[in-house]
Each structure stands twice: as C-alpha cells, then as structure tokens.
C-alpha cells in the first residue's frame, strides 16, 4: 500500500494539492471579508457575522440566508422617497362629508359642494373653519367687509393709512 501511495504522491501531485489548498484558504478568507463588508453595508452587527463566518461554508450560507434584504444606503433612499411622497400628499386631503380627495386650498368640495373653508371678507384668502382671525390681514372671521374708503390696518406697519382700494 505504501508503494502505491508513493507512486501516486509524486512531486507534481504535491504541488497541485498545495495550490488547491492555498486557493481554498484564500477563498475562505475572502468569504469572511465579504460577509463582514456586506453586513457593515447593510447596517447589521458585522462583528457578530464575522464570528459566524469563521465556521467554514456553513457560516457564509447562514449569512446569505439571514442577512437584511437591503443595503443601508438603499433603505435610507427608500425612506427619503417615502417622506417626499408624504410631503407631496400633505397638500391633499379628503372631504369630511363624502371622502372625495381635495386639495388643501379648496373652499368647496368639487363632488358634494360641502363648504370646506371660509373666505376672509377682506382679503378673500381661504381660512380654516377653526380660525377666529385671518392670518393674512388680521380681520376677525365673520366681521363685515370694510368699505372702500376705510383705512386698512396691518399691525403697525407704515402703510396703515393707505386705503384698501389701492391694494
């Protein structure tokens, strides 16, 4: 048996075996480096995955099965995109009466004609129903419309003596 083994175990076979063994060790080290780097980029505990990856073959398989589905960069990008869409949707709402989608500055629902907001009698800006004063011209809500010759008051500004017909 030793004669057969000595005939098969030639210097060429030893060199081939050494090359294969070196390649397997390099592959093992690279797999650990890949697991650590990928776990770091995905925002998980890379040091725990590094310990798991030390188990040959099974550690890398376990990581591939259990790793987070998205890179941290992709997750952040998705969160920003969702936040942007939410901000875009904030300018829309629903009619309280019929549920029809309405824009934030609508005064009447285009579907059921329910009054959504009040109009300021002085400056004609849309006002929320809960507001008691117009934030644009400081007129109390429900106050009568001013006459054309009456001066406009704008909270102590130098233009307070200017008639409202010129504005």
Secondary structure in CASP SS format (residue, H / E / C, confidence):
PFRMAT SS
TARGET T0000
AUTHOR 0000-0000-0000
METHOD secondary structure of the structure
MODEL  1
X C 1.00
X H 1.00
X H 1.00
X H 1.00
X H 1.00
X H 1.00
X H 1.00
X H 1.00
X C 1.00
X C 1.00
X H 1.00
X H 1.00
X H 1.00
X H 1.00
X H 1.00
X H 1.00
X H 1.00
X H 1.00
X H 1.00
X H 1.00
X H 1.00
X H 1.00
X H 1.00
X H 1.00
X H 1.00
X H 1.00
X H 1.00
X H 1.00
X H 1.00
X H 1.00
X H 1.00
X H 1.00
X H 1.00
X H 1.00
X H 1.00
X H 1.00
X H 1.00
X H 1.00
X H 1.00
X H 1.00
X H 1.00
X C 1.00
X C 1.00
X C 1.00
X C 1.00
X H 1.00
X H 1.00
X H 1.00
X H 1.00
X H 1.00
X H 1.00
X H 1.00
X H 1.00
X C 1.00
X C 1.00
X C 1.00
X C 1.00
X H 1.00
X H 1.00
X H 1.00
X H 1.00
X H 1.00
X H 1.00
X H 1.00
X H 1.00
X H 1.00
X C 1.00
X C 1.00
X C 1.00
X C 1.00
X C 1.00
X H 1.00
X H 1.00
X H 1.00
X H 1.00
X H 1.00
X H 1.00
X H 1.00
X H 1.00
X H 1.00
X H 1.00
X H 1.00
X H 1.00
X H 1.00
X H 1.00
X H 1.00
X H 1.00
X H 1.00
X H 1.00
X C 1.00
X C 1.00
X E 1.00
X E 1.00
X E 1.00
X C 1.00
X C 1.00
X C 1.00
X C 1.00
X C 1.00
X C 1.00
X E 1.00
X E 1.00
X E 1.00
X C 1.00
X C 1.00
X C 1.00
X C 1.00
X E 1.00
X C 1.00
X C 1.00
X C 1.00
X C 1.00
X C 1.00
X C 1.00
X E 1.00
X C 1.00
X C 1.00
X E 1.00
X E 1.00
X C 1.00
X C 1.00
X C 1.00
X C 1.00
X C 1.00
X C 1.00
X E 1.00
X E 1.00
X C 1.00
X C 1.00
X C 1.00
X C 1.00
X C 1.00
X E 1.00
X C 1.00
X C 1.00
X C 1.00
X C 1.00
X C 1.00
X C 1.00
X E 1.00
X C 1.00
X C 1.00
X C 1.00
X C 1.00
X C 1.00
X C 1.00
X C 1.00
X C 1.00
X C 1.00
X C 1.00
X E 1.00
X C 1.00
X C 1.00
X C 1.00
X C 1.00
X C 1.00
X C 1.00
X C 1.00
X C 1.00
X C 1.00
X C 1.00
X C 1.00
X E 1.00
X H 1.00
X H 1.00
X H 1.00
X C 1.00
END
